[in-house]
Amino acid sequence: MCQSSAYLIKEDGREELVMEDVNIVKPRGAQILMVDILGTEKLIAARIKELQLVDHRIILEEVD
Amino acid sequence: MCQSSAYLIKEDGREELVMEDVNIVKPRGAQILMVDILGTEKLIAARIKELQLVDHRIILEEVD
């Protein structure tokens, strides 16, 4: 299984784990909709900064 | 290994495979930089439409 963990880079540079076992990621304007492998949804005001798929990492950054 | 394949949705709705074994994905303005597991880079004028991680699919759409 290739679900990933999503981390949000805060404005002060700290990295915060915001969701585990993420399956679906959909940008929606200034927000990101994520759905985990159980179907739980989370909507975050952020944009995708980088994906590191082999390391199972989704890096998000806060929208200004 | 959790690398994915990247598909570009063309303006006519067709889906085109643009890169396999993608490890890193970085949005860069109106472009997407992708790096595969061998380090090969590809820069595409597109944005991320959706990630389907369990299915190893990165869906990109052409930028208007």
Backbone of each chain as nested JSON, in Angstrom:
{
  "chains": [
    {"id": "A", "residues": [
      {"number": 1, "name": "MET", "atoms": {"N": [0.848, -1.198, 0.0], "CA": [0.0, 0.0, 0.0], "C": [0.883, 1.248, 0.0]}},
      {"number": 2, "name": "CYS", "atoms": {"N": [0.446, 2.223, -0.751], "CA": [1.297, 3.388, -0.962], "C": [0.683, 4.681, -0.465]}},
      {"number": 3, "name": "GLN", "atoms": {"N": [-0.183, 4.588, 0.506], "CA": [-0.668, 5.811, 1.129], "C": [0.51, 6.536, 1.775]}},
      {"number": 4, "name": "SER", "atoms": {"N": [0.332, 7.832, 1.99], "CA": [1.42, 8.662, 2.491], "C": [0.964, 9.461, 3.702]}},
      {"number": 5, "name": "SER", "atoms": {"N": [1.93, 10.044, 4.38], "CA": [1.609, 10.989, 5.446], "C": [1.747, 12.403, 4.9]}},
      {"number": 6, "name": "ALA", "atoms": {"N": [0.842, 13.292, 5.361], "CA": [0.865, 14.682, 4.908], "C": [1.393, 15.567, 6.038]}},
      {"number": 7, "name": "TYR", "atoms": {"N": [2.353, 16.405, 5.68], "CA": [2.971, 17.316, 6.638], "C": [2.743, 18.739, 6.17]}},
      {"number": 8, "name": "LEU", "atoms": {"N": [2.429, 19.62, 7.118], "CA": [2.217, 21.028, 6.799], "C": [3.403, 21.831, 7.332]}},
      {"number": 9, "name": "ILE", "atoms": {"N": [4.048, 22.569, 6.437], "CA": [5.132, 23.459, 6.856], "C": [4.494, 24.762, 7.339]}},
      {"number": 10, "name": "LYS", "atoms": {"N": [4.66, 25.065, 8.602], "CA": [4.084, 26.277, 9.172], "C": [4.923, 27.486, 8.761]}},
      {"number": 11, "name": "GLU", "atoms": {"N": [4.347, 28.668, 8.971], "CA": [5.068, 29.877, 8.55], "C": [6.399, 30.037, 9.287]}},
      {"number": 12, "name": "ASP", "atoms": {"N": [6.496, 29.481, 10.488], "CA": [7.762, 29.575, 11.236], "C": [8.718, 28.439, 10.855]}},
      {"number": 13, "name": "GLY", "atoms": {"N": [8.352, 27.631, 9.872], "CA": [9.265, 26.593, 9.4], "C": [9.066, 25.234, 10.041]}},
      {"number": 14, "name": "ARG", "atoms": {"N": [8.273, 25.16, 11.102], "CA": [8.028, 23.868, 11.73], "C": [7.2, 22.986, 10.813]}},
      {"number": 15, "name": "GLU", "atoms": {"N": [7.393, 21.688, 10.937], "CA": [6.672, 20.715, 10.117], "C": [5.697, 19.979, 11.019]}},
      {"number": 16, "name": "GLU", "atoms": {"N": [4.424, 19.996, 10.638], "CA": [3.391, 19.389, 11.479], "C": [2.707, 18.269, 10.708]}},
      {"number": 17, "name": "LEU", "atoms": {"N": [2.618, 17.094, 11.323], "CA": [1.895, 15.979, 10.699], "C": [0.407, 16.289, 10.748]}},
      {"number": 18, "name": "VAL", "atoms": {"N": [-0.245, 16.364, 9.587], "CA": [-1.666, 16.716, 9.579], "C": [-2.573, 15.537, 9.221]}},
      {"number": 19, "name": "MET", "atoms": {"N": [-2.05, 14.524, 8.537], "CA": [-2.894, 13.362, 8.221], "C": [-2.012, 12.182, 7.843]}},
      {"number": 20, "name": "GLU", "atoms": {"N": [-2.426, 11.007, 8.282], "CA": [-1.708, 9.784, 7.917], "C": [-2.554, 8.962, 6.95]}},
      {"number": 21, "name": "ASP", "atoms": {"N": [-1.914, 8.006, 6.305], "CA": [-2.615, 7.066, 5.412], "C": [-3.443, 7.77, 4.345]}},
      {"number": 22, "name": "VAL", "atoms": {"N": [-2.891, 8.85, 3.782], "CA": [-3.601, 9.621, 2.771], "C": [-3.6, 8.851, 1.446]}},
      {"number": 23, "name": "ASN", "atoms": {"N": [-4.769, 8.751, 0.862], "CA": [-4.892, 8.106, -0.448], "C": [-5.11, 9.145, -1.554]}},
      {"number": 24, "name": "ILE", "atoms": {"N": [-6.145, 9.985, -1.39], "CA": [-6.512, 10.948, -2.43], "C": [-6.132, 12.364, -1.994]}},
      {"number": 25, "name": "VAL", "atoms": {"N": [-5.581, 13.141, -2.913], "CA": [-5.253, 14.55, -2.666], "C": [-5.787, 15.354, -3.847]}},
      {"number": 26, "name": "LYS", "atoms": {"N": [-6.626, 16.365, -3.555], "CA": [-7.185, 17.2, -4.627], "C": [-7.042, 18.666, -4.273]}},
      {"number": 27, "name": "PRO", "atoms": {"N": [-6.266, 19.431, -5.02], "CA": [-6.241, 20.881, -4.818], "C": [-7.608, 21.455, -5.181]}},
      {"number": 28, "name": "ARG", "atoms": {"N": [-8.086, 22.376, -4.34], "CA": [-9.379, 23.041, -4.577], "C": [-9.188, 24.503, -4.293]}},
      {"number": 29, "name": "GLY", "atoms": {"N": [-8.783, 25.251, -5.307], "CA": [-8.496, 26.662, -5.096], "C": [-7.35, 26.794, -4.103]}},
      {"number": 30, "name": "ALA", "atoms": {"N": [-7.57, 27.531, -3.025], "CA": [-6.507, 27.736, -2.035], "C": [-6.529, 26.664, -0.955]}},
      {"number": 31, "name": "GLN", "atoms": {"N": [-7.27, 25.601, -1.202], "CA": [-7.339, 24.531, -0.215], "C": [-6.941, 23.195, -0.833]}},
      {"number": 32, "name": "ILE", "atoms": {"N": [-6.642, 22.247, 0.062], "CA": [-6.303, 20.893, -0.359], "C": [-7.27, 19.942, 0.332]}},
      {"number": 33, "name": "LEU", "atoms": {"N": [-7.971, 19.151, -0.456], "CA": [-8.821, 18.104, 0.096], "C": [-8.036, 16.797, 0.113]}},
      {"number": 34, "name": "MET", "atoms": {"N": [-7.992, 16.17, 1.277], "CA": [-7.314, 14.872, 1.379], "C": [-8.301, 13.835, 1.9]}},
      {"number": 35, "name": "VAL", "atoms": {"N": [-8.174, 12.624, 1.394], "CA": [-9.026, 11.522, 1.835], "C": [-8.114, 10.361, 2.196]}},
      {"number": 36, "name": "ASP", "atoms": {"N": [-8.296, 9.823, 3.397], "CA": [-7.41, 8.718, 3.798], "C": [-7.995, 7.379, 3.34]}},
      {"number": 37, "name": "ILE", "atoms": {"N": [-7.285, 6.306, 3.641], "CA": [-7.689, 4.987, 3.118], "C": [-8.995, 4.494, 3.737]}},
      {"number": 38, "name": "LEU", "atoms": {"N": [-9.454, 5.121, 4.821], "CA": [-10.741, 4.756, 5.42], "C": [-11.866, 5.649, 4.925]}},
      {"number": 39, "name": "GLY", "atoms": {"N": [-11.54, 6.649, 4.09], "CA": [-12.559, 7.537, 3.55], "C": [-12.747, 8.817, 4.349]}},
      {"number": 40, "name": "THR", "atoms": {"N": [-11.985, 8.989, 5.396], "CA": [-12.072, 10.217, 6.181], "C": [-11.503, 11.375, 5.366]}},
      {"number": 41, "name": "GLU", "atoms": {"N": [-12.236, 12.496, 5.363], "CA": [-11.802, 13.652, 4.581], "C": [-11.242, 14.745, 5.474]}},
      {"number": 42, "name": "LYS", "atoms": {"N": [-10.306, 15.484, 4.932], "CA": [-9.772, 16.656, 5.636], "C": [-9.485, 17.734, 4.603]}},
      {"number": 43, "name": "LEU", "atoms": {"N": [-9.929, 18.968, 4.915], "CA": [-9.732, 20.102, 4.02], "C": [-8.808, 21.091, 4.736]}},
      {"number": 44, "name": "ILE", "atoms": {"N": [-7.725, 21.461, 4.094], "CA": [-6.718, 22.312, 4.723], "C": [-6.404, 23.493, 3.811]}},
      {"number": 45, "name": "ALA", "atoms": {"N": [-6.276, 24.667, 4.407], "CA": [-5.875, 25.847, 3.633], "C": [-4.371, 25.749, 3.401]}},
      {"number": 46, "name": "ALA", "atoms": {"N": [-4.012, 25.243, 2.256], "CA": [-2.589, 24.997, 1.979], "C": [-2.419, 24.736, 0.498]}},
      {"number": 47, "name": "ARG", "atoms": {"N": [-1.181, 24.665, 0.081], "CA": [-0.895, 24.223, -1.286], "C": [0.188, 23.148, -1.207]}},
      {"number": 48, "name": "ILE", "atoms": {"N": [0.296, 22.4, -2.294], "CA": [1.304, 21.336, -2.328], "C": [2.664, 21.956, -2.584]}},
      {"number": 49, "name": "LYS", "atoms": {"N": [3.589, 21.687, -1.691], "CA": [4.966, 22.18, -1.864], "C": [5.807, 21.121, -2.568]}},
      {"number": 50, "name": "GLU", "atoms": {"N": [5.67, 19.886, -2.154], "CA": [6.471, 18.81, -2.751], "C": [5.871, 17.456, -2.378]}},
      {"number": 51, "name": "LEU", "atoms": {"N": [5.979, 16.509, -3.286], "CA": [5.666, 15.11, -2.993], "C": [6.961, 14.322, -3.018]}},
      {"number": 52, "name": "GLN", "atoms": {"N": [7.129, 13.468, -2.033], "CA": [8.281, 12.556, -1.996], "C": [7.676, 11.163, -1.89]}},
      {"number": 53, "name": "LEU", "atoms": {"N": [7.367, 10.59, -3.052], "CA": [6.511, 9.4, -3.075], "C": [7.198, 8.163, -2.524]}},
      {"number": 54, "name": "VAL", "atoms": {"N": [8.474, 7.986, -2.836], "CA": [9.17, 6.801, -2.342], "C": [9.253, 6.843, -0.815]}},
      {"number": 55, "name": "ASP", "atoms": {"N": [9.328, 8.057, -0.265], "CA": [9.364, 8.22, 1.197], "C": [7.964, 8.386, 1.8]}},
      {"number": 56, "name": "HIS", "atoms": {"N": [6.926, 8.291, 0.969], "CA": [5.537, 8.373, 1.459], "C": [5.25, 9.712, 2.123]}},
      {"number": 57, "name": "ARG", "atoms": {"N": [5.798, 10.792, 1.569], "CA": [5.614, 12.104, 2.193], "C": [4.934, 13.091, 1.241]}},
      {"number": 58, "name": "ILE", "atoms": {"N": [3.912, 13.752, 1.759], "CA": [3.247, 14.854, 1.07], "C": [3.582, 16.098, 1.886]}},
      {"number": 59, "name": "ILE", "atoms": {"N": [4.249, 17.07, 1.268], "CA": [4.629, 18.278, 1.989], "C": [3.721, 19.414, 1.536]}},
      {"number": 60, "name": "LEU", "atoms": {"N": [2.981, 19.979, 2.469], "CA": [2.089, 21.101, 2.182], "C": [2.671, 22.353, 2.816]}},
      {"number": 61, "name": "GLU", "atoms": {"N": [2.315, 23.515, 2.261], "CA": [2.718, 24.753, 2.925], "C": [1.494, 25.642, 3.09]}},
      {"number": 62, "name": "GLU", "atoms": {"N": [1.491, 26.394, 4.165], "CA": [0.356, 27.271, 4.449], "C": [0.233, 28.314, 3.364]}},
      {"number": 63, "name": "VAL", "atoms": {"N": [-1.007, 28.65, 3.019], "CA": [-1.262, 29.69, 2.039], "C": [-1.187, 31.035, 2.761]}},
      {"number": 64, "name": "ASP", "atoms": {"N": [-0.521, 31.994, 2.121], "CA": [-0.366, 33.318, 2.743], "C": [-1.73, 33.985, 2.931]}}
    ]},
    {"id": "B", "residues": [
      {"number": 1, "name": "MET", "atoms": {"N": [8.142, -0.218, -3.095], "CA": [8.416, 1.1, -3.687], "C": [7.102, 1.743, -4.097]}},
      {"number": 2, "name": "CYS", "atoms": {"N": [7.005, 3.026, -3.849], "CA": [5.727, 3.707, -4.052], "C": [5.791, 4.8, -5.092]}},
      {"number": 3, "name": "GLN", "atoms": {"N": [6.706, 4.706, -6.03], "CA": [6.683, 5.655, -7.138], "C": [5.382, 5.492, -7.913]}},
      {"number": 4, "name": "SER", "atoms": {"N": [5.03, 6.526, -8.641], "CA": [3.744, 6.538, -9.344], "C": [3.941, 6.879, -10.813]}},
      {"number": 5, "name": "SER", "atoms": {"N": [2.895, 6.686, -11.576], "CA": [2.885, 7.142, -12.962], "C": [2.125, 8.455, -13.039]}},
      {"number": 6, "name": "ALA", "atoms": {"N": [2.6, 9.366, -13.886], "CA": [1.96, 10.671, -14.053], "C": [1.226, 10.702, -15.382]}},
      {"number": 7, "name": "TYR", "atoms": {"N": [-0.033, 11.125, -15.325], "CA": [-0.886, 11.212, -16.51], "C": [-1.314, 12.658, -16.682]}},
      {"number": 8, "name": "LEU", "atoms": {"N": [-1.308, 13.123, -17.926], "CA": [-1.737, 14.485, -18.229], "C": [-3.085, 14.424, -18.932]}},
      {"number": 9, "name": "ILE", "atoms": {"N": [-4.068, 15.121, -18.348], "CA": [-5.381, 15.226, -18.99], "C": [-5.291, 16.348, -20.02]}},
      {"number": 10, "name": "LYS", "atoms": {"N": [-5.45, 16.017, -21.281], "CA": [-5.38, 17.008, -22.347], "C": [-6.681, 17.81, -22.377]}},
      {"number": 11, "name": "GLU", "atoms": {"N": [-6.637, 18.923, -23.108], "CA": [-7.834, 19.77, -23.158], "C": [-9.031, 19.054, -23.772]}},
      {"number": 12, "name": "ASP", "atoms": {"N": [-8.776, 18.055, -24.627], "CA": [-9.892, 17.31, -25.221], "C": [-10.331, 16.14, -24.337]}},
      {"number": 13, "name": "GLY", "atoms": {"N": [-9.745, 16.023, -23.133], "CA": [-10.18, 14.996, -22.195], "C": [-9.373, 13.713, -22.246]}},
      {"number": 14, "name": "ARG", "atoms": {"N": [-8.543, 13.57, -23.255], "CA": [-7.713, 12.362, -23.318], "C": [-6.676, 12.374, -22.19]}},
      {"number": 15, "name": "GLU", "atoms": {"N": [-6.29, 11.171, -21.771], "CA": [-5.315, 11.014, -20.692], "C": [-4.038, 10.459, -21.307]}},
      {"number": 16, "name": "GLU", "atoms": {"N": [-2.937, 11.172, -21.087], "CA": [-1.671, 10.762, -21.704], "C": [-0.653, 10.441, -20.606]}},
      {"number": 17, "name": "LEU", "atoms": {"N": [-0.027, 9.275, -20.698], "CA": [1.033, 8.923, -19.74], "C": [2.256, 9.78, -20.049]}},
      {"number": 18, "name": "VAL", "atoms": {"N": [2.704, 10.582, -19.086], "CA": [3.838, 11.462, -19.362], "C": [5.122, 11.034, -18.648]}},
      {"number": 19, "name": "MET", "atoms": {"N": [5.007, 10.267, -17.559], "CA": [6.223, 9.812, -16.881], "C": [5.874, 8.633, -15.972]}},
      {"number": 20, "name": "GLU", "atoms": {"N": [6.783, 7.674, -15.92], "CA": [6.604, 6.531, -15.024], "C": [7.627, 6.614, -13.889]}},
      {"number": 21, "name": "ASP", "atoms": {"N": [7.396, 5.843, -12.853], "CA": [8.341, 5.73, -11.73], "C": [8.691, 7.085, -11.128]}},
      {"number": 22, "name": "VAL", "atoms": {"N": [7.675, 7.954, -11.006], "CA": [7.91, 9.297, -10.465], "C": [8.113, 9.211, -8.954]}},
      {"number": 23, "name": "ASN", "atoms": {"N": [9.159, 9.853, -8.487], "CA": [9.412, 9.921, -7.043], "C": [9.078, 11.3, -6.489]}},
      {"number": 24, "name": "ILE", "atoms": {"N": [9.661, 12.355, -7.074], "CA": [9.494, 13.714, -6.552], "C": [8.603, 14.533, -7.496]}},
      {"number": 25, "name": "VAL", "atoms": {"N": [7.7, 15.291, -6.923], "CA": [6.84, 16.201, -7.683], "C": [6.875, 17.556, -6.989]}},
      {"number": 26, "name": "LYS", "atoms": {"N": [7.236, 18.611, -7.752], "CA": [7.296, 19.956, -7.174], "C": [6.59, 20.95, -8.084]}},
      {"number": 27, "name": "PRO", "atoms": {"N": [5.483, 21.532, -7.627], "CA": [4.885, 22.623, -8.394], "C": [5.842, 23.812, -8.442]}},
      {"number": 28, "name": "ARG", "atoms": {"N": [5.962, 24.422, -9.619], "CA": [6.839, 25.598, -9.798], "C": [6.081, 26.6, -10.633]}},
      {"number": 29, "name": "GLY", "atoms": {"N": [5.305, 27.438, -9.981], "CA": [4.48, 28.377, -10.72], "C": [3.483, 27.612, -11.563]}},
      {"number": 30, "name": "ALA", "atoms": {"N": [3.472, 27.856, -12.863], "CA": [2.512, 27.179, -13.739], "C": [3.088, 25.868, -14.283]}},
      {"number": 31, "name": "GLN", "atoms": {"N": [4.181, 25.419, -13.708], "CA": [4.795, 24.176, -14.177], "C": [4.92, 23.17, -13.038]}},
      {"number": 32, "name": "ILE", "atoms": {"N": [5.131, 21.929, -13.431], "CA": [5.352, 20.858, -12.467], "C": [6.684, 20.208, -12.802]}},
      {"number": 33, "name": "LEU", "atoms": {"N": [7.577, 20.179, -11.823], "CA": [8.844, 19.455, -11.988], "C": [8.667, 18.061, -11.392]}},
      {"number": 34, "name": "MET", "atoms": {"N": [9.001, 17.043, -12.195], "CA": [8.941, 15.668, -11.694], "C": [10.318, 15.027, -11.835]}},
      {"number": 35, "name": "VAL", "atoms": {"N": [10.658, 14.201, -10.866], "CA": [11.942, 13.488, -10.892], "C": [11.63, 12.015, -10.663]}},
      {"number": 36, "name": "ASP", "atoms": {"N": [12.12, 11.162, -11.546], "CA": [11.831, 9.735, -11.359], "C": [12.878, 9.073, -10.461]}},
      {"number": 37, "name": "ILE", "atoms": {"N": [12.714, 7.794, -10.235], "CA": [13.576, 7.109, -9.262], "C": [15.021, 7.003, -9.739]}},
      {"number": 38, "name": "LEU", "atoms": {"N": [15.266, 7.247, -11.027], "CA": [16.641, 7.241, -11.542], "C": [17.239, 8.644, -11.564]}},
      {"number": 39, "name": "GLY", "atoms": {"N": [16.444, 9.652, -11.181], "CA": [16.944, 11.021, -11.158], "C": [16.663, 11.814, -12.416]}},
      {"number": 40, "name": "THR", "atoms": {"N": [15.996, 11.206, -13.368], "CA": [15.632, 11.92, -14.599], "C": [14.56, 12.952, -14.281]}},
      {"number": 41, "name": "GLU", "atoms": {"N": [14.747, 14.179, -14.804], "CA": [13.804, 15.255, -14.522], "C": [12.924, 15.543, -15.733]}},
      {"number": 42, "name": "LYS", "atoms": {"N": [11.716, 15.975, -15.452], "CA": [10.818, 16.411, -16.521], "C": [10.012, 17.592, -16.002]}},
      {"number": 43, "name": "LEU", "atoms": {"N": [9.931, 18.647, -16.832], "CA": [9.193, 19.852, -16.459], "C": [8.018, 19.981, -17.428]}},
      {"number": 44, "name": "ILE", "atoms": {"N": [6.823, 20.09, -16.876], "CA": [5.618, 20.107, -17.702], "C": [4.759, 21.31, -17.328]}},
      {"number": 45, "name": "ALA", "atoms": {"N": [4.201, 21.979, -18.331], "CA": [3.264, 23.085, -18.077], "C": [1.928, 22.478, -17.684]}},
      {"number": 46, "name": "ALA", "atoms": {"N": [1.699, 22.367, -16.4], "CA": [0.502, 21.696, -15.913], "C": [0.318, 22.019, -14.441]}},
      {"number": 47, "name": "ARG", "atoms": {"N": [-0.828, 21.607, -13.936], "CA": [-1.021, 21.684, -12.479], "C": [-1.549, 20.34, -12.006]}},
      {"number": 48, "name": "ILE", "atoms": {"N": [-1.424, 20.11, -10.71], "CA": [-1.891, 18.846, -10.142], "C": [-3.41, 18.887, -10.041]}},
      {"number": 49, "name": "LYS", "atoms": {"N": [-4.051, 17.905, -10.646], "CA": [-5.516, 17.8, -10.562], "C": [-5.901, 16.886, -9.412]}},
      {"number": 50, "name": "GLU", "atoms": {"N": [-5.208, 15.771, -9.303], "CA": [-5.54, 14.808, -8.247], "C": [-4.4, 13.811, -8.081]}},
      {"number": 51, "name": "LEU", "atoms": {"N": [-4.184, 13.371, -6.85], "CA": [-3.282, 12.25, -6.584], "C": [-4.127, 11.076, -6.124]}},
      {"number": 52, "name": "GLN", "atoms": {"N": [-3.844, 9.9, -6.655], "CA": [-4.495, 8.66, -6.214], "C": [-3.358, 7.741, -5.794]}},
      {"number": 53, "name": "LEU", "atoms": {"N": [-2.954, 7.878, -4.538], "CA": [-1.682, 7.285, -4.109], "C": [-1.733, 5.771, -4.046]}},
      {"number": 54, "name": "VAL", "atoms": {"N": [-2.846, 5.22, -3.553], "CA": [-2.932, 3.76, -3.458], "C": [-2.877, 3.14, -4.862]}},
      {"number": 55, "name": "ASP", "atoms": {"N": [-3.407, 3.868, -5.844], "CA": [-3.371, 3.397, -7.231], "C": [-2.127, 3.871, -7.983]}},
      {"number": 56, "name": "HIS", "atoms": {"N": [-1.214, 4.562, -7.297], "CA": [0.053, 5.011, -7.9], "C": [-0.188, 5.944, -9.081]}},
      {"number": 57, "name": "ARG", "atoms": {"N": [-1.193, 6.814, -8.975], "CA": [-1.517, 7.69, -10.091], "C": [-1.407, 9.169, -9.691]}},
      {"number": 58, "name": "ILE", "atoms": {"N": [-0.7, 9.924, -10.527], "CA": [-0.619, 11.381, -10.417], "C": [-1.362, 11.925, -11.633]}},
      {"number": 59, "name": "ILE", "atoms": {"N": [-2.429, 12.675, -11.409], "CA": [-3.213, 13.205, -12.516], "C": [-2.909, 14.697, -12.65]}},
      {"number": 60, "name": "LEU", "atoms": {"N": [-2.394, 15.082, -13.798], "CA": [-2.082, 16.484, -14.077], "C": [-3.066, 17.005, -15.111]}},
      {"number": 61, "name": "GLU", "atoms": {"N": [-3.293, 18.312, -15.112], "CA": [-4.105, 18.891, -16.179], "C": [-3.345, 20.044, -16.803]}},
      {"number": 62, "name": "GLU", "atoms": {"N": [-3.562, 20.224, -18.088], "CA": [-2.873, 21.284, -18.812], "C": [-3.29, 22.641, -18.268]}},
      {"number": 63, "name": "VAL", "atoms": {"N": [-2.34, 23.559, -18.217], "CA": [-2.631, 24.914, -17.788], "C": [-3.179, 25.683, -18.986]}},
      {"number": 64, "name": "ASP", "atoms": {"N": [-4.248, 26.427, -18.745], "CA": [-4.875, 27.199, -19.834], "C": [-3.887, 28.215, -20.381]}}
    ]}
  ]
}
